[in-house]
Amino acid sequence: MKAAQQAARAAAERDAEPDAGREAGGRSVAPFLADRTSVVESRLAAHYPKLRKPSPTKFKGTGYRQGMADGRNADIGSPAFGEGDWSA
């Protein structure tokens, strides 16, 4: 992602020459390519001063099997699939 931001910034600077990056009506596309990371981070810090960086999410490889087992054993108050009369 950082490489894409750097490439966009380089393209915006290259196109910032007079008349480069402008539409026929004279509007510049440069504001849409601006990096707002620092603005967003400063506003976030001002609004949530005690916010910490999140720890990486950890997953266990057993979650799928456990979910399947829980689904088979779940009691939802109706006949299990393939059991009973579903025509009602």
Steps between C-alpha positions, in 0.01 A plus 500: 500500500784734579647446154166596343487819706855590400422434134188717519693779671775486237240512222323793665828692535591422139157616384509813717677693225290777339200361313600139583232300678230749413173430328371708213309718749822586683441282808793318655483137607783548752273536809370148447851356504610674819612277787273571797655245736652761732174700515294192583748378761517839674120530514471145628757571772319822596161327524627179668813593699522166683459281191774241456608317189312170469678173552507263205198274469577139582300215354506133584479246223240303693224761466337351189472151644373634830234705319387199299473291817308775680265533203425128497430503872296823508140473617290762320166349598405341169572169329854451377559496125362181353285427804134563553234654273607825325192527279303703755 
